[in-house]
Amino acid sequence: MVQRVTIAPQGPEFSRFVMGYWRLMDWNMSARQLVSFIEEHLDLGVTTVD
């Protein structure tokens, strides 16, 4: 599980890792593969994306 980082006493809280999806559509994945790929990151606790 990815650790969380709180950037202020009252939050917000972010995952320590940031997943970049900038060129996601260039990866030639099917819709099913894309959903699975993103769900894997969520399962790992990655909640911060760019």
MODELLER restraints for C-alpha pairs under 7 A, 6 or more apart:
rsr = mdl.restraints
at = mdl.atoms
rsr.add(forms.Gaussian(group=physical.xy_distance, feature=features.Distance(at['CA:1:A'], at['CA:44:A']), mean=4.99, stdev=0.5))
rsr.add(forms.Gaussian(group=physical.xy_distance, feature=features.Distance(at['CA:1:A'], at['CA:45:A']), mean=5.61, stdev=0.5))
rsr.add(forms.Gaussian(group=physical.xy_distance, feature=features.Distance(at['CA:2:A'], at['CA:15:A']), mean=6.32, stdev=0.5))
rsr.add(forms.Gaussian(group=physical.xy_distance, feature=features.Distance(at['CA:2:A'], at['CA:16:A']), mean=6.38, stdev=0.5))
rsr.add(forms.Gaussian(group=physical.xy_distance, feature=features.Distance(at['CA:2:A'], at['CA:44:A']), mean=6.08, stdev=0.5))
rsr.add(forms.Gaussian(group=physical.xy_distance, feature=features.Distance(at['CA:2:A'], at['CA:45:A']), mean=5.18, stdev=0.5))
rsr.add(forms.Gaussian(group=physical.xy_distance, feature=features.Distance(at['CA:2:A'], at['CA:46:A']), mean=6.30, stdev=0.5))
rsr.add(forms.Gaussian(group=physical.xy_distance, feature=features.Distance(at['CA:3:A'], at['CA:15:A']), mean=5.96, stdev=0.5))
rsr.add(forms.Gaussian(group=physical.xy_distance, feature=features.Distance(at['CA:3:A'], at['CA:16:A']), mean=5.48, stdev=0.5))
rsr.add(forms.Gaussian(group=physical.xy_distance, feature=features.Distance(at['CA:4:A'], at['CA:13:A']), mean=6.31, stdev=0.5))
rsr.add(forms.Gaussian(group=physical.xy_distance, feature=features.Distance(at['CA:4:A'], at['CA:14:A']), mean=5.41, stdev=0.5))
rsr.add(forms.Gaussian(group=physical.xy_distance, feature=features.Distance(at['CA:4:A'], at['CA:15:A']), mean=4.40, stdev=0.5))
rsr.add(forms.Gaussian(group=physical.xy_distance, feature=features.Distance(at['CA:4:A'], at['CA:16:A']), mean=5.30, stdev=0.5))
rsr.add(forms.Gaussian(group=physical.xy_distance, feature=features.Distance(at['CA:5:A'], at['CA:13:A']), mean=5.45, stdev=0.5))
rsr.add(forms.Gaussian(group=physical.xy_distance, feature=features.Distance(at['CA:5:A'], at['CA:14:A']), mean=5.26, stdev=0.5))
rsr.add(forms.Gaussian(group=physical.xy_distance, feature=features.Distance(at['CA:5:A'], at['CA:15:A']), mean=6.11, stdev=0.5))
rsr.add(forms.Gaussian(group=physical.xy_distance, feature=features.Distance(at['CA:5:A'], at['CA:16:A']), mean=5.88, stdev=0.5))
rsr.add(forms.Gaussian(group=physical.xy_distance, feature=features.Distance(at['CA:6:A'], at['CA:12:A']), mean=5.88, stdev=0.5))
rsr.add(forms.Gaussian(group=physical.xy_distance, feature=features.Distance(at['CA:6:A'], at['CA:13:A']), mean=4.28, stdev=0.5))
rsr.add(forms.Gaussian(group=physical.xy_distance, feature=features.Distance(at['CA:6:A'], at['CA:14:A']), mean=6.43, stdev=0.5))
rsr.add(forms.Gaussian(group=physical.xy_distance, feature=features.Distance(at['CA:7:A'], at['CA:13:A']), mean=6.43, stdev=0.5))
rsr.add(forms.Gaussian(group=physical.xy_distance, feature=features.Distance(at['CA:14:A'], at['CA:47:A']), mean=6.57, stdev=0.5))
rsr.add(forms.Gaussian(group=physical.xy_distance, feature=features.Distance(at['CA:14:A'], at['CA:48:A']), mean=6.03, stdev=0.5))
rsr.add(forms.Gaussian(group=physical.xy_distance, feature=features.Distance(at['CA:15:A'], at['CA:45:A']), mean=6.74, stdev=0.5))
rsr.add(forms.Gaussian(group=physical.xy_distance, feature=features.Distance(at['CA:15:A'], at['CA:46:A']), mean=5.35, stdev=0.5))
rsr.add(forms.Gaussian(group=physical.xy_distance, feature=features.Distance(at['CA:15:A'], at['CA:47:A']), mean=5.50, stdev=0.5))
rsr.add(forms.Gaussian(group=physical.xy_distance, feature=features.Distance(at['CA:15:A'], at['CA:48:A']), mean=5.70, stdev=0.5))
rsr.add(forms.Gaussian(group=physical.xy_distance, feature=features.Distance(at['CA:17:A'], at['CA:46:A']), mean=6.32, stdev=0.5))
rsr.add(forms.Gaussian(group=physical.xy_distance, feature=features.Distance(at['CA:17:A'], at['CA:48:A']), mean=6.94, stdev=0.5))
rsr.add(forms.Gaussian(group=physical.xy_distance, feature=features.Distance(at['CA:18:A'], at['CA:46:A']), mean=6.84, stdev=0.5))
rsr.add(forms.Gaussian(group=physical.xy_distance, feature=features.Distance(at['CA:18:A'], at['CA:48:A']), mean=4.93, stdev=0.5))
rsr.add(forms.Gaussian(group=physical.xy_distance, feature=features.Distance(at['CA:18:A'], at['CA:49:A']), mean=5.08, stdev=0.5))
rsr.add(forms.Gaussian(group=physical.xy_distance, feature=features.Distance(at['CA:18:A'], at['CA:50:A']), mean=6.92, stdev=0.5))
rsr.add(forms.Gaussian(group=physical.xy_distance, feature=features.Distance(at['CA:19:A'], at['CA:48:A']), mean=6.48, stdev=0.5))
rsr.add(forms.Gaussian(group=physical.xy_distance, feature=features.Distance(at['CA:19:A'], at['CA:49:A']), mean=4.68, stdev=0.5))
rsr.add(forms.Gaussian(group=physical.xy_distance, feature=features.Distance(at['CA:19:A'], at['CA:50:A']), mean=6.39, stdev=0.5))
rsr.add(forms.Gaussian(group=physical.xy_distance, feature=features.Distance(at['CA:20:A'], at['CA:49:A']), mean=5.64, stdev=0.5))
rsr.add(forms.Gaussian(group=physical.xy_distance, feature=features.Distance(at['CA:20:A'], at['CA:50:A']), mean=4.89, stdev=0.5))
rsr.add(forms.Gaussian(group=physical.xy_distance, feature=features.Distance(at['CA:21:A'], at['CA:50:A']), mean=6.29, stdev=0.5))
rsr.add(forms.Gaussian(group=physical.xy_distance, feature=features.Distance(at['CA:22:A'], at['CA:50:A']), mean=6.97, stdev=0.5))
